[in-house]
Structure formats: structure tokens, C-alpha cells
Amino acid sequence: MAAPDLDIRVYDRAPRAAREIRLEAFTSLADVRPEFDEWDETGPAVHLLAFARADAVDAEGAVDADGDADAQPVATCRFYADCDHPDQTGRYVIARLAVTPRLQGRGIGGRLLDDAESRIRAAGGRLAAVHADRGMFAYYERRGYERTAEMYDGGTHGWLVKPLV
């Protein structure tokens, strides 16, 4: 099924719609980590929120390519310079990538991830890092990320990195 056209907007803090998408997506995955933190407030993180035309996505999540209505938020992520790895100049963290559950599997998350990587490159970033649940490793590996030895939460989560240059 085709992905809807996206309008990706930039915010200096996590907008309410981004928080709602994250709660919906991570609750459906039974993610038990604290959902909101200091990176959600105004500060060094860049927040992306992807919108699709409201009529391009029907109630069942099917894509309608002929619509024209106002946009609705469908995916979000944030990124920031990684101050926890000063030995890796230009390392940025892409975090809390989430797609509305009814639209998952349509390439929306990948397009948002590509957009974040492009913005990081434009800011001089050289390396993108994601921390993910072990169940998501294959998704990121298909997108060019490699696992590191850094695991946490009893080995259920870990870091993956991707060179951007």
C-alpha cells in the first residue's frame, strides 16, 4: 500500500500531537520506559512531526490518493547532538521515532528517519545513533545502522549507529 505524501514540520519542543503519537505507538508496543523527559522541552533537541492529508488516510488506515483536506499528524521523532559520546565528534541521537499504529508498515517511519538524517548532515553531523528495543534492530539494520556493544535494560535495548558522511 502506498504511503501518503508527508509534510514534515520542525519544532523546538515536542508538540502535543507528537506526544499523543508516541503514547499511542509505544503503548501498543508495551514499551515501559518513561515516555517524556527533558529532551521534550524547549532546548537543544529538534522535533519533527510528519503530517498527511486527513482525507488521504481513512479510518482504517487505507491511503486515498485523491483527497485534499487538512493535514493530520501521523509520525514523529526528535534528534540532538550526543553529549554522552564526546569521543565521537558529530554524533547525533535520533530518538522516539513513532508512527501512528494504524499507519505502520507503509514507509512513513523510514521517510521521517531519512529526513532527520538529512537535517543532521546539514547541521554538520557525521554519525546518527539510535537506541532501540531489540525487536527493532532489524528495522534499523535494513536502513544501514549497525549494532554497537552498548546494551542496556538487561540487554533488551541497545545502540545502533550509521555514518552519515
C-alpha positions as CSV (number, residue, x, y, z in Angstrom):
1,M,0.0,0.0,0.0
2,A,1.4,3.4,-0.9
3,A,2.5,5.9,1.8
4,P,0.7,9.2,1.9
5,D,2.5,12.4,0.9
6,L,4.1,13.9,4.0
7,D,4.6,17.4,5.2
8,I,7.4,17.3,7.8
9,R,7.5,20.3,10.2
10,V,10.1,21.3,12.7
11,Y,9.5,22.3,16.3
12,D,11.8,23.4,19.2
13,R,9.8,21.3,21.7
14,A,7.6,18.2,21.5
15,P,4.2,19.4,20.3
16,R,1.1,17.8,21.9
17,A,0.4,15.8,18.7
18,A,3.9,14.3,18.9
19,R,3.3,13.2,22.5
20,E,0.0,11.7,21.6
21,I,1.5,9.7,18.7
22,R,4.3,8.4,21.0
23,L,1.9,7.4,23.7
24,E,-0.3,5.5,21.2
25,A,2.6,3.9,19.4
26,F,4.7,2.9,22.4
27,T,1.7,1.8,24.5
28,S,0.8,-0.6,21.6
29,L,4.4,-2.0,21.8
30,A,4.2,-2.3,25.6
31,D,7.2,0.0,26.0
32,V,7.6,0.6,29.7
33,R,10.3,3.2,29.7
34,P,9.3,6.8,30.9
35,E,7.8,8.4,27.8
36,F,8.6,12.1,28.3
37,D,11.8,13.6,29.5
38,E,13.9,16.8,29.5
39,W,14.5,16.5,25.7
40,D,10.8,17.2,25.1
41,E,11.1,20.7,26.5
42,T,12.5,23.7,24.7
43,G,16.2,23.2,24.3
44,P,18.8,21.5,22.1
45,A,16.5,18.8,20.6
46,V,14.9,19.3,17.2
47,H,11.4,17.7,17.0
48,L,9.9,16.6,13.7
49,L,6.2,16.0,13.2
50,A,5.0,14.5,9.9
51,F,1.6,15.3,8.6
52,A,-0.5,13.6,6.0
53,R,-3.7,14.9,4.4
54,A,-6.6,13.9,6.7
55,D,-8.6,12.5,3.8
56,A,-5.5,10.7,2.4
57,V,-5.8,8.3,5.3
58,D,-9.2,6.8,6.1
59,A,-10.4,5.4,9.4
60,E,-9.0,2.0,8.7
61,G,-5.6,3.5,7.7
62,A,-6.0,3.0,3.9
63,V,-4.5,5.6,1.7
64,D,-6.7,7.7,-0.6
65,A,-4.5,9.4,-3.1
66,D,-7.3,11.8,-4.4
67,G,-8.0,13.8,-1.2
68,D,-7.4,17.5,-0.4
69,A,-8.4,18.0,3.2
70,D,-6.3,19.5,6.1
71,A,-3.3,17.5,7.3
72,Q,-3.3,15.3,10.3
73,P,-0.1,14.3,12.3
74,V,1.0,10.7,11.6
75,A,4.6,10.3,12.8
76,T,7.2,12.0,15.0
77,C,10.9,11.8,16.1
78,R,13.5,14.1,17.6
79,F,17.2,14.5,17.3
80,Y,20.0,16.2,19.2
81,A,23.8,16.3,19.4
82,D,25.0,13.4,21.6
83,C,26.9,14.9,24.5
84,D,27.3,11.4,26.1
85,H,29.9,10.3,23.5
86,P,32.4,13.2,23.2
87,D,34.9,10.9,21.6
88,Q,32.6,10.6,18.6
89,T,32.6,14.1,17.1
90,G,29.4,14.9,15.1
91,R,27.4,12.1,16.7
92,Y,23.6,12.8,16.9
93,V,20.9,10.8,18.5
94,I,17.6,10.2,16.7
95,A,15.1,9.2,19.3
96,R,11.5,8.3,19.9
97,L,10.6,7.6,16.3
98,A,6.9,6.7,16.3
99,V,4.2,6.2,13.7
100,T,0.5,6.1,14.4
101,P,-0.1,2.3,14.8
102,R,-2.8,2.1,12.1
103,L,-0.3,3.5,9.6
104,Q,2.8,1.5,10.5
105,G,4.3,-0.6,7.7
106,R,3.7,2.0,5.0
107,G,7.2,3.6,4.9
108,I,6.3,6.7,6.9
109,G,8.8,6.0,9.6
110,G,11.6,5.4,7.1
111,R,10.8,8.7,5.3
112,L,10.9,10.6,8.6
113,L,14.2,8.9,9.6
114,D,15.6,9.9,6.2
115,D,14.5,13.5,6.8
116,A,16.1,13.5,10.3
117,E,19.4,12.1,8.8
118,S,19.4,14.8,6.1
119,R,18.9,17.6,8.7
120,I,21.7,16.2,10.8
121,R,24.0,16.1,7.8
122,A,23.1,19.8,7.1
123,A,24.0,20.6,10.7
124,G,27.4,19.1,10.3
125,G,26.6,15.7,11.8
126,R,28.7,12.8,10.8
127,L,27.1,9.9,12.7
128,A,23.5,9.1,13.5
129,A,22.8,6.9,16.6
130,V,19.5,5.3,17.7
131,H,18.7,3.5,20.9
132,A,16.1,0.8,20.2
133,D,14.3,-2.2,21.6
134,R,15.9,-5.4,20.5
135,G,12.8,-6.1,18.4
136,M,13.5,-3.1,16.2
137,F,17.2,-3.8,15.5
138,A,16.4,-5.5,12.1
139,Y,14.4,-2.4,11.0
140,Y,17.3,-0.1,11.6
141,E,19.9,-2.5,10.2
142,R,17.9,-2.6,6.9
143,R,18.3,1.2,6.9
144,G,22.1,1.0,7.2
145,Y,22.6,1.1,11.0
146,E,25.0,-1.2,12.8
147,R,24.7,-2.5,16.3
148,T,27.2,-1.4,18.9
149,A,28.3,-3.3,22.0
150,E,26.3,-0.8,24.2
151,M,23.3,-2.7,25.5
152,Y,21.1,-1.7,28.4
153,D,17.9,-2.5,30.3
154,G,19.2,-6.0,30.8
155,G,20.1,-6.5,27.2
156,T,16.6,-5.6,25.9
157,H,17.7,-2.3,24.4
158,G,20.9,-1.1,22.6
159,W,22.6,1.4,20.4
160,L,22.9,1.3,16.6
161,V,24.9,3.8,14.6
162,K,25.1,4.9,10.9
163,P,27.8,7.0,9.3
164,L,26.3,10.0,7.5
165,V,29.4,11.0,5.5
